[in-house]
Amino acid sequence: MIRILVVDDSALVRKLFGRVLAEEADFEVEFARNGIEALAQLESFKPDVITLDVQMPQMNGLECLDRIMVQRPSPVVMVSSVTADGADETLDALRLGAVDFIAKPTGAVSLRIDELAPLLKSKIRMASTARLPASRRLRERVQFRVGAVAARLSPKAAEISEAPVGVVEGEGIVVVGTSTGGPPALEALLVPLPADFPWPIVVAQHMPASFTGALSRRLDNICALTVLEASTPMPLRAGHVYIGRGDADIIVSKRAMGLVAMPAPARANYPWHPSTDRLVRSAMEHMPATQLVGVLMTGMGNDGAEAMTELRARGGRTIAESEETAIVWGMPGELVKANGATWVLPLPKISSRLQSMVPSNAARP
């Protein structure tokens, strides 16, 4: 049985969410009207998953989330508006420790609830299996648990992580895929990289279009690298990161100016968007596999595993985030199962591995 606490100041939303979740035999649901009521139920109800509205009176969702992560850390799925403010607040929530988020439908929620229901259920089920530290928030875990993680690496992971590194000469591209838990994972990956990192980095982060722009701006503000949302064709340049626009795909293509990162309409044969599999395959069409490095991080499903396994088979290098740091070890786990990972590394070690493989000119002997 999965115990779910629905926290929302709207009686209509509580009613609609309750109706949808009651359809699942293994869901047990309780409700809270605001953050104060939610905190009071942490010990009495002991929820396995909490859905938490961002905008609430008395104590808003971010304040409540902050208290939850101190009082009784629990998997939290934020319920956010799709406005610019809502996107920024959602990214704040993910940094505080929320596992995932769901965008509240615009207009009358009652008319869109049937469309929202499958996504709500799947995100709750995913959250119930997510790894959550007992006393640390997500960002603290992914940035400061290196020692503990290294000691617990599985024998297979340790063996893969010790594969020879070697320096890759010439031009190339780093392609990155991530989903649930991705924004803080991207922060942990990109912040340590220097401004003169010599290869462009192209990122497929599963996320709606209303959120990827805010994510790009936030990362650009805290990274030495230049981070852009690839909403139009953009020349691939060293020291730049290109985030795929949500609800579409991001691909590598060739123009008169050279290689570009650009948006492409989503295709039905790729179930997640922006699609990591499609990104990696497009990169292999325009660049030798030996000049590509694939990084697959936290996320549910298997997006990217097939294409990165092919990339490795062609002579490319791939890095899978280890189970010990991934919030959801779906995507990287599938890459490991397919024997498609050159290395399996805890998240805080991935950026240093990239710098070892593709050192900046200043770092070359």
C-alpha positions in Angstrom: 0.0 0.0 0.0 1.3 3.4 -1.0 0.2 6.2 1.5 -0.3 9.5 -0.3 -0.8 12.9 1.3 -2.4 15.4 -1.0 -1.6 19.0 0.1 -3.6 21.7 -1.6 -5.6 24.7 -0.5 -8.2 24.2 -3.2 -11.1 21.9 -2.1 -11.8 21.2 -5.8 -8.2 20.0 -6.4 -8.3 17.8 -3.3 -11.6 16.3 -4.5 -10.4 15.6 -8.0 -7.0 14.2 -7.0 -8.7 12.1 -4.4 -11.1 10.7 -7.0 -8.3 9.9 -9.4 -6.1 8.2 -6.8 -9.0 6.2 -5.3 -9.1 4.3 -8.6 -5.8 2.5 -7.6 -6.4 -0.3 -5.2 -2.9 0.1 -3.6 -3.3 3.8 -2.9 -4.3 5.1 0.5 -5.0 8.9 0.4 -5.2 11.6 3.1 -5.5 15.4 2.6 -4.2 18.6 4.0 -5.4 22.1 3.2 -2.1 23.9 3.8 1.5 23.4 4.9 0.7 23.6 8.6 -1.8 20.7 8.3 0.6 18.7 6.2 3.4 18.9 8.8 1.0 17.8 11.5 0.2 14.6 9.5 3.8 13.6 8.8 4.1 11.5 12.0 0.5 10.4 12.3 -0.1 9.3 8.7 3.5 8.7 7.7 3.0 9.3 3.9 5.1 7.4 1.4 4.6 10.2 -1.1 3.4 13.8 -0.8 1.9 15.9 -3.6 2.4 19.5 -2.6 0.9 22.6 -4.1 3.4 25.5 -4.5 1.0 28.4 -3.8 -0.9 28.1 -0.5 -1.8 30.5 2.3 -0.2 30.5 5.8 2.7 28.4 4.7 3.5 28.1 1.0 4.8 24.9 -0.6 8.5 25.8 -0.6 8.4 26.6 3.2 6.5 23.4 3.8 8.9 21.4 1.7 11.9 22.9 3.6 10.3 21.7 6.9 9.4 18.3 5.5 13.0 17.6 4.6 14.1 18.5 8.1 11.2 16.9 10.1 10.6 13.7 8.1 12.2 13.5 4.7 9.7 12.1 2.3 9.4 11.9 -1.5 7.5 15.0 -2.7 5.9 15.7 -6.0 5.3 19.4 -6.5 2.1 20.6 -8.2 3.1 23.8 -10.0 1.6 26.3 -12.4 3.2 26.6 -15.8 3.9 30.3 -15.5 7.4 31.8 -15.4 7.1 32.3 -11.6 5.8 28.7 -11.3 8.8 27.4 -13.2 11.3 29.2 -11.0 9.5 28.0 -7.8 9.5 24.5 -9.1 13.3 24.6 -9.7 13.7 26.0 -6.2 11.7 23.0 -4.9 13.8 20.5 -6.8 16.9 22.0 -5.2 15.3 21.8 -1.8 14.7 18.0 -2.3 11.5 17.5 -4.2 11.7 14.3 -6.3 9.6 15.5 -9.2 6.8 17.9 -10.3 3.6 18.0 -12.2 2.3 21.0 -14.0 -1.2 22.0 -12.9 -3.5 22.3 -16.0 -4.4 25.7 -17.2 -8.0 26.8 -17.1 -10.6 24.6 -15.4 -8.8 21.8 -13.6 -12.0 19.7 -13.6 -12.1 19.6 -17.4 -8.4 18.4 -17.7 -8.3 16.0 -14.8 -8.8 12.9 -17.0 -5.9 14.0 -19.1 -3.7 14.6 -16.0 -4.7 11.4 -14.2 -2.3 8.9 -15.8 0.7 11.2 -15.4 -0.2 11.9 -11.8 -0.4 8.2 -11.0 2.8 7.3 -12.7 4.8 10.1 -11.0 3.4 9.0 -7.6 4.4 5.4 -8.2 7.9 6.5 -9.4 8.3 8.8 -6.3 7.4 5.9 -4.0 10.5 4.1 -5.2 12.8 7.1 -5.3 16.0 7.1 -3.2 15.8 9.8 -0.5 18.5 10.4 2.1 17.3 10.3 5.7 18.8 13.6 6.8 20.1 15.4 3.7 18.4 17.2 0.9 18.9 16.1 -2.7 21.5 18.7 -3.6 23.5 18.0 -0.5 23.4 14.3 -1.2 24.6 14.5 -4.8 27.4 17.0 -4.0 28.8 15.7 -0.7 28.3 11.9 -0.5 31.3 11.0 -2.6 33.2 9.1 0.1 30.2 7.1 1.3 29.3 6.3 -2.3 32.7 5.1 -3.3 32.8 2.7 -0.4 29.5 1.1 -1.4 30.0 0.8 -5.2 29.0 -2.6 -6.4 31.8 -4.9 -7.7 30.6 -4.5 -11.3 30.4 -0.7 -11.0 33.9 -0.5 -9.4 35.3 -2.6 -12.2 33.7 -0.4 -14.9 34.8 2.8 -13.2 38.4 1.7 -13.2 38.5 1.3 -17.1 41.4 3.3 -18.6 40.4 6.9 -19.3 42.8 8.3 -21.9 42.6 11.8 -23.5 40.4 12.3 -26.6 42.0 14.7 -29.0 40.3 16.9 -31.5 36.8 18.3 -31.7 33.9 16.4 -30.2 30.6 16.7 -28.3 29.3 15.6 -24.9 25.7 14.4 -25.1 23.7 14.2 -21.8 20.4 12.6 -21.0 18.4 12.9 -17.7 14.9 13.0 -16.4 13.5 12.7 -12.8 16.0 14.4 -10.5 17.7 16.0 -13.4 17.9 19.7 -12.6 20.1 19.4 -9.5 22.0 16.6 -11.2 22.8 18.9 -14.1 23.9 21.5 -11.6 26.3 19.0 -9.9 27.6 18.0 -13.4 28.0 21.5 -15.0 29.1 23.8 -12.1 32.6 22.2 -11.7 33.4 22.5 -15.4 35.6 25.4 -16.4 34.6 28.1 -18.9 37.2 26.9 -21.4 35.9 23.3 -21.4 36.7 22.5 -25.1 33.7 20.5 -26.2 30.1 21.7 -26.5 27.6 19.9 -24.2 24.1 19.1 -25.5 21.4 18.1 -23.0 18.1 16.3 -23.3 16.3 16.9 -20.0 12.7 15.5 -19.9 10.7 18.6 -19.0 7.8 20.8 -20.3 8.7 23.7 -22.5 7.5 26.2 -19.9 10.3 25.0 -17.6 13.4 24.5 -19.8 14.0 28.2 -20.3 14.0 28.8 -16.6 16.3 25.9 -16.1 18.7 27.2 -18.7 18.8 30.7 -17.2 19.3 29.3 -13.7 22.2 27.1 -14.8 23.8 29.9 -16.8 23.8 32.1 -13.6 25.7 29.6 -11.6 28.0 28.0 -14.2 31.3 29.2 -15.7 30.0 27.7 -18.9 27.5 29.6 -21.1 24.1 27.7 -20.8 21.4 28.3 -23.5 18.0 26.9 -24.3 18.2 25.6 -27.9 15.0 27.1 -29.1 16.5 27.9 -32.5 19.4 26.4 -34.4 22.6 27.4 -32.5 26.2 26.8 -33.6 28.0 24.3 -31.4 30.8 26.1 -29.5 33.3 25.2 -26.9 32.4 26.3 -23.4 28.7 26.2 -24.2 25.8 24.0 -23.0 22.6 23.6 -25.0 19.5 22.6 -23.2 16.7 21.1 -25.3 13.4 22.9 -25.3 10.7 20.9 -23.6 7.9 19.2 -25.4 10.2 18.8 -28.5 13.4 17.1 -29.2 16.9 18.4 -29.5 19.2 17.1 -32.3 22.6 17.8 -33.7 22.5 18.8 -37.4 24.7 20.4 -40.0 24.3 23.8 -41.5 26.5 26.1 -43.6 27.9 27.5 -40.4 28.9 24.0 -39.2 27.3 21.7 -36.6 24.3 23.1 -34.7 22.1 22.1 -31.8 18.5 22.7 -32.8 14.9 21.8 -31.8 13.0 19.2 -33.8 9.3 18.3 -33.5 8.7 15.3 -31.2 8.3 12.0 -32.9 5.8 9.4 -31.8 8.4 6.6 -31.9 10.3 8.3 -29.2 8.1 8.3 -26.0 10.1 10.8 -23.9 10.9 14.4 -24.8 13.4 15.9 -25.3 14.6 12.4 -26.4 18.1 11.3 -25.4 18.0 8.4 -27.9 17.3 10.7 -30.7 19.9 13.3 -29.6 22.6 10.6 -29.4 21.7 9.1 -32.8 21.7 12.6 -34.5 25.2 13.3 -33.0 26.5 10.0 -34.4 25.2 11.0 -37.9 27.5 14.0 -37.9 30.5 13.1 -35.7 32.6 9.9 -35.4 31.6 7.9 -32.3 35.2 8.1 -31.1 34.6 11.9 -30.7 31.5 11.6 -28.6 31.0 11.1 -24.9 27.6 10.2 -23.6 26.4 10.8 -20.0 23.2 9.2 -18.8 22.0 10.3 -15.3 19.0 9.9 -13.0 15.6 9.3 -14.6 12.8 6.7 -14.9 12.4 4.7 -18.1 15.1 3.7 -20.5 15.6 6.7 -22.7 19.1 6.9 -24.0 20.2 3.4 -23.0 19.8 1.9 -26.5 21.5 4.7 -28.4 24.4 5.1 -25.9 24.9 1.3 -26.0 25.3 1.6 -29.8 27.6 4.6 -29.2 29.9 2.5 -27.1 29.8 -0.4 -29.6 31.1 2.1 -32.3 34.0 3.2 -30.2 32.5 6.1 -28.2 32.7 6.5 -24.4 29.7 6.5 -22.1 29.2 7.3 -18.4 26.2 6.0 -16.4 25.4 7.6 -13.0 25.7 5.0 -10.3 22.7 3.6 -8.4 24.1 5.1 -5.2 23.5 8.7 -6.2 20.7 8.4 -8.8 17.3 9.5 -7.5 15.8 7.0 -9.9 18.2 4.5 -11.4 16.0 3.8 -14.5 17.8 5.3 -17.5 21.4 4.8 -16.3 20.5 1.4 -14.9 19.2 0.2 -18.3 22.5 1.4 -19.8 24.5 -0.7 -17.3 22.3 -3.7 -17.9 22.8 -3.5 -21.6 26.6 -3.4 -21.1 26.6 0.0 -22.7 28.5 2.0 -20.0 32.2 2.5 -20.3 32.1 3.8 -16.7 29.6 3.8 -13.9 30.3 6.7 -11.6 28.7 8.5 -8.7 27.4 11.9 -9.8 30.1 14.1 -8.1 32.8 12.2 -10.0 31.4 12.6 -13.5 32.6 16.1 -14.2 36.1 15.3 -13.2 36.0 12.3 -15.5 35.0 14.5 -18.4 37.8 16.9 -17.6 40.3 14.0 -17.6 39.1 12.8 -21.0 38.7 16.2 -22.6 41.1 18.6 -20.8 41.1 22.3 -21.5 44.1 23.7 -23.3 45.3 25.2 -20.0 45.3 21.7 -18.4 47.1 19.9 -21.2 50.8 19.0 -20.5 
